Amino acid sequence: METRKRLLFFGTLRTRQAAAAGTVLALFLTLLPAALLRGDPLWKGNPDPPAGEADRLDSSGASTAPAEARDRGRAVRLLKKTGETVELTMDEYLWGVVAAEMPATFEPEALKAQACAARTYTVRQQNASSPKHPQADICGDSTCCQAWTERSDAELRWGLEAGEYAARIEEAVSATDGLGILYEDSPIQAVFFSSAAGKTVDAAQVWGNGIDYLKSVDSPEGEEVPNWHSQVTLTAEEVRSATLAAYPAADLSGDPASWFQDIVPGSGSSVASLKLGGVSLTGGQVRSLFQLRSASFTVNWTGEQFVFSVTGYGHGVGMSQYGANALAGQGKTFEDILTWYYTGARVGLLW
């Protein structure tokens, strides 16, 4: 009798264990799809990093992987052209910069290089001891800081390609999350411009002060650049009026053919300096004075007018955007592009 009771007890116990196991299994199978749909981790412990993650740690053990929250966790105060100041996350802000500064049709690696340069420029402005805009970190005016566009405006401009182009820029920003350009472990002055005339220009030639990482380097863009060659024609009176308004000491009383003298060539077919009516000017000053697209120009007097023949667009210092696209087309990565244009710099996390 006692033996029979024991058998009945163990049989009942096994039945209950089986039923409990079945309940747990059913519950697991019910919750599994929901967890997967939400993206919840099934194991919330702290296991070793999965394969492929360990090599994304630097020598100190800090993660160098794009950390999703890195850009999203950093705020940028933007002064819009309307005068309104808004606060955006870094990734939101950079999307508007890349969309405004570089054609969305450019190679993916060129877009990534642009995102890194823009991120670096922004962080440097945020860290500046004397900010340009006390009420904001940066403005959306390219003549002062960096161009920036509303997403709605960019998508309206793109029309039917809006979805594709927006995704290309999102990828460029997210793929470089938190990355920037460093020189001696500090964010550089990551200046950039549209296109060069074979070479970029040394910073000393444009701004008077040399910067180690802003040296003249070869730049491979060419005839594929829209308006790479341009001309500006001015009458003698137009040149005289503009010059005397800015430089009253200039002597423009003689033959116009003698007004431009002592032209000193610089890097990339640019003009380092010249004398205009006896006044010494840099190529950049002449560019601004006569609204030329770059300081890579020649000037000729035809007997009736001055003809300025210009190549490239922009100040010429730092990264050429069309040059970056050409390098990307040759198979260069965004790191290759950035370390090419910023001599001695490296790509790394900015924060």
C-alpha positions as a printed Julia matrix, in Angstrom:
351×3 Matrix{Float64}:
  0.0     0.0     0.0
  2.82    2.35    0.98
  4.64    1.55   -2.25
  1.5     2.26   -4.26
  1.1     5.66   -2.54
  4.7     6.54   -3.4
  4.14    5.6    -7.03
  0.98    7.7    -7.13
  2.84   10.64   -5.52
  5.75   10.57   -7.96
  3.38   10.14  -10.9
  1.41   13.19   -9.81
  4.64   15.16   -9.28
  5.9    14.31  -12.77
  2.54   15.31  -14.24
  2.71   18.69  -12.46
  6.33   19.26  -13.54
  5.44   18.49  -17.14
  2.48   20.83  -16.98
  4.64   23.61  -15.49
  7.3    23.1   -18.14
  4.65   23.27  -20.81
  3.32   26.5   -19.37
  6.79   28.08  -19.28
  7.46   26.95  -22.85
  4.15   28.33  -24.06
  4.82   31.63  -22.29
  8.33   31.85  -23.83
  7.01   31.16  -27.31
  4.31   33.78  -26.8
  6.73   36.48  -25.62
  9.58   35.71  -28.03
  7.98   37.29  -31.15
  7.02   40.39  -29.17
 10.54   40.77  -27.83
 12.01   40.37  -31.27
  9.61   42.89  -32.75
 10.51   45.42  -30.06
 14.21   44.7   -30.39
 14.44   43.83  -26.68
 17.51   41.82  -25.66
 16.6    38.31  -24.57
 19.54   38.3   -22.16
 20.14   41.48  -20.17
 23.34   40.42  -18.48
 26.8    41.66  -19.4
 28.3    38.94  -21.61
 31.55   39.25  -23.53
 31.22   41.44  -26.65
 29.98   39.46  -29.63
 32.31   38.61  -32.48
 33.21   41.74  -34.39
 32.78   44.09  -31.43
 36.07   43.45  -29.64
 38.08   44.95  -32.52
 36.08   48.18  -32.16
 37.8    49.06  -28.89
 40.83   51.29  -28.67
 43.95   50.54  -26.65
 42.38   51.99  -23.48
 39.31   49.8   -23.82
 36.97   52.64  -24.84
 34.5    51.85  -27.57
 35.25   53.28  -30.99
 32.06   51.89  -32.53
 29.39   54.29  -33.78
 27.44   54.62  -30.56
 24.0    55.6   -31.88
 23.52   57.95  -28.92
 26.84   59.75  -29.45
 25.53   62.36  -31.92
 21.99   62.1   -30.6
 23.24   62.81  -27.11
 24.98   66.08  -27.99
 23.02   69.3   -28.47
 23.81   72.09  -30.95
 22.38   75.59  -30.6
 21.89   76.91  -34.12
 21.3    80.53  -35.12
 19.15   80.3   -38.24
 19.21   82.9   -41.0
 15.8    84.07  -39.79
 17.42   85.16  -36.52
 15.76   82.36  -34.54
 17.93   80.2   -32.28
 16.97   76.53  -32.05
 18.45   73.53  -30.28
 19.0    70.37  -32.3
 20.78   67.1   -31.68
 24.12   66.83  -33.45
 22.8    64.29  -35.98
 19.8    66.49  -36.82
 22.04   69.5   -37.29
 24.64   67.65  -39.39
 21.96   66.3   -41.72
 21.06   69.9   -42.57
 24.7    70.88  -43.05
 25.59   68.02  -45.38
 22.37   68.55  -47.35
 23.26   72.23  -47.8
 27.01   71.95  -48.33
 27.42   68.96  -50.66
 25.35   67.47  -53.52
 23.5    64.39  -52.25
 24.52   62.6   -55.46
 28.17   62.59  -54.39
 29.95   59.34  -53.56
 29.06   57.9   -50.11
 32.64   58.25  -48.86
 32.71   61.92  -49.89
 29.46   62.51  -47.98
 30.99   60.83  -44.92
 34.08   63.04  -45.21
 31.81   66.08  -45.34
 29.91   64.91  -42.27
 33.17   64.47  -40.33
 34.5    67.87  -41.39
 31.22   69.56  -40.44
 31.08   67.74  -37.09
 34.67   68.77  -36.32
 34.05   72.38  -37.28
 30.96   72.43  -35.05
 32.72   70.97  -32.0
 35.56   73.44  -32.4
 33.04   76.29  -32.46
 31.38   74.9   -29.34
 34.75   74.81  -27.58
 35.8    78.31  -28.7
 36.76   80.69  -25.9
 35.37   83.63  -27.91
 32.26   82.36  -29.71
 31.1    84.12  -32.86
 27.52   84.0   -31.62
 27.05   84.35  -27.83
 23.47   83.1   -28.05
 24.33   80.06  -30.2
 27.12   77.6   -30.95
 27.04   78.18  -34.69
 25.02   79.85  -37.44
 23.57   78.63  -40.72
 25.3    81.23  -42.91
 28.13   79.79  -45.02
 29.87   83.17  -45.18
 30.26   83.04  -41.39
 30.08   79.39  -40.27
 28.5    76.52  -42.23
 25.52   76.38  -44.55
 22.45   74.64  -43.12
 19.04   73.83  -44.57
 15.71   72.74  -43.19
 14.95   69.15  -44.07
 11.62   70.13  -45.62
 13.33   72.66  -47.89
 15.96   70.14  -49.02
 13.35   67.48  -49.78
 11.25   69.97  -51.71
 14.3    70.88  -53.78
 15.08   67.22  -54.46
 11.58   66.37  -55.6
 11.06   62.74  -56.57
 14.58   61.78  -55.37
 13.96   63.16  -51.88
 13.68   59.76  -50.18
 16.85   58.4   -51.77
 18.91   61.54  -51.16
 17.72   61.93  -47.56
 18.73   58.32  -46.85
 22.19   58.85  -48.36
 22.83   61.78  -46.04
 21.43   59.96  -43.0
 23.83   57.1   -43.72
 26.79   59.47  -44.04
 26.01   61.02  -40.65
 25.21   57.79  -38.79
 28.16   55.86  -40.26
 30.56   58.49  -38.86
 28.73   58.98  -35.55
 30.93   61.01  -33.2
 33.94   60.91  -35.51
 35.97   63.94  -36.46
 39.43   65.14  -37.46
 42.11   65.52  -34.81
 45.58   67.01  -34.81
 47.64   66.42  -31.67
 44.42   65.06  -30.12
 42.45   68.3   -30.59
 39.68   69.06  -33.13
 41.11   70.89  -36.11
 39.87   73.97  -37.91
 38.16   71.79  -40.53
 37.67   74.36  -43.28
 36.51   73.22  -46.7
 35.54   74.71  -50.05
 33.98   73.7   -53.37
 36.74   73.05  -55.92
 40.45   73.63  -56.47
 42.57   74.35  -59.54
 44.8    71.3   -59.23
 46.07   72.07  -55.72
 44.66   73.38  -52.48
 46.13   76.56  -51.02
 48.34   76.89  -47.95
 46.51   78.68  -45.12
 49.4    81.14  -44.76
 48.77   82.4   -48.29
 45.12   83.18  -47.57
 45.03   84.2   -43.91
 48.66   85.16  -43.25
 49.25   82.52  -40.57
 50.51   79.04  -41.31
 48.67   76.05  -39.82
 50.45   72.69  -39.79
 47.54   70.65  -41.12
 46.36   73.2   -43.7
 49.08   72.79  -46.31
 48.82   72.83  -50.08
 48.16   69.33  -51.52
 47.2    67.97  -54.93
 43.46   67.84  -55.64
 42.15   65.63  -58.47
 38.94   67.34  -59.62
 38.68   68.88  -63.08
 36.37   69.45  -65.99
 33.55   67.46  -64.35
 33.04   70.37  -61.94
 30.22   72.72  -63.01
 31.61   76.17  -63.84
 35.13   75.03  -62.97
 36.28   77.67  -65.45
 34.57   81.05  -65.27
 35.15   84.59  -66.49
 34.46   88.04  -65.12
 34.7    91.04  -67.46
 34.9    94.59  -66.13
 35.4    97.95  -67.74
 38.27  100.18  -66.65
 35.8   102.44  -64.87
 34.29   99.51  -62.96
 37.74   98.4   -61.81
 38.68  101.97  -60.91
 35.5   102.6   -58.88
 35.67   99.34  -56.95
 39.37   99.7   -56.2
 39.3   103.33  -55.04
 36.27  102.65  -52.82
 38.23   99.96  -50.98
 41.81  101.26  -51.41
 41.82  105.05  -51.86
 45.64  105.16  -52.07
 45.67  103.26  -55.37
 46.94  105.27  -58.37
 44.81  104.36  -61.36
 45.49  107.48  -63.42
 47.6   105.87  -66.14
 47.07  103.3   -68.87
 44.79  100.49  -67.57
 47.23   97.95  -69.03
 49.68   98.95  -66.28
 47.29   98.82  -63.33
 47.95   95.17  -62.4
 51.64   94.51  -61.82
 54.09   92.24  -59.98
 51.79   89.22  -59.93
 53.28   86.54  -57.62
 51.95   83.01  -58.22
 50.87   80.86  -55.3
 49.88   77.2   -54.99
 47.3    75.61  -57.27
 47.53   78.25  -60.02
 46.4    80.8   -57.45
 47.66   84.35  -57.12
 49.59   84.9   -53.91
 49.86   88.68  -54.33
 49.96   91.52  -56.85
 50.03   95.29  -57.01
 46.96   97.17  -58.16
 47.64  100.83  -58.77
 50.75  100.47  -56.62
 48.85   98.96  -53.68
 49.92   95.44  -52.61
 46.99   93.02  -52.36
 46.67   89.3   -51.78
 44.95   87.11  -54.34
 42.12   86.66  -51.85
 41.64   90.41  -51.55
 41.43   90.73  -55.34
 38.96   87.85  -55.4
 36.7    89.62  -52.89
 37.11   93.01  -54.55
 35.91   91.82  -57.95
 33.69   88.95  -56.77
 35.73   86.22  -58.46
 34.94   82.56  -57.72
 38.49   81.89  -56.51
 41.95   83.4   -56.24
 43.16   81.13  -59.04
 42.91   83.64  -61.86
 44.67   85.49  -64.63
 43.82   89.05  -65.66
 44.2    90.59  -69.1
 43.44   94.04  -70.52
 41.95   93.76  -74.02
 42.1    97.47  -74.74
 38.43   97.79  -73.85
 37.92   95.71  -70.71
 39.61   93.55  -68.11
 39.02   89.81  -68.42
 39.53   87.69  -65.31
 39.81   83.97  -66.16
 39.11   81.96  -63.01
 39.44   78.27  -62.1
 37.77   76.61  -59.11
 35.49   78.01  -56.44
 36.18   78.99  -52.85
 39.07   80.09  -50.65
 41.06   76.96  -51.53
 42.13   75.96  -48.01
 41.47   72.52  -46.49
 39.22   69.93  -48.1
 38.0    70.41  -51.64
 34.49   68.97  -51.87
 34.73   68.06  -55.56
 38.22   66.75  -54.92
 36.83   64.56  -52.14
 34.24   63.19  -54.54
 36.93   62.46  -57.14
 39.04   60.63  -54.55
 36.01   58.63  -53.41
 35.4    57.67  -57.03
 38.94   56.26  -57.07
 38.07   53.98  -54.15
 39.4    56.12  -51.29
 37.63   55.92  -47.91
 36.48   58.96  -45.98
 39.48   58.49  -43.65
 41.8    58.5   -46.68
 40.19   61.68  -47.96
 40.38   63.55  -44.68
 43.97   62.61  -43.9
 44.91   63.61  -47.47
 43.51   67.12  -47.26
 44.41   67.75  -43.59
 48.13   67.02  -43.44
 49.24   65.0   -40.41
 45.73   64.75  -38.96
 43.86   61.59  -37.98
 40.24   60.53  -37.72
 38.96   59.73  -34.21
 36.17   60.27  -31.7
 35.54   63.89  -30.8
 33.87   63.15  -27.44
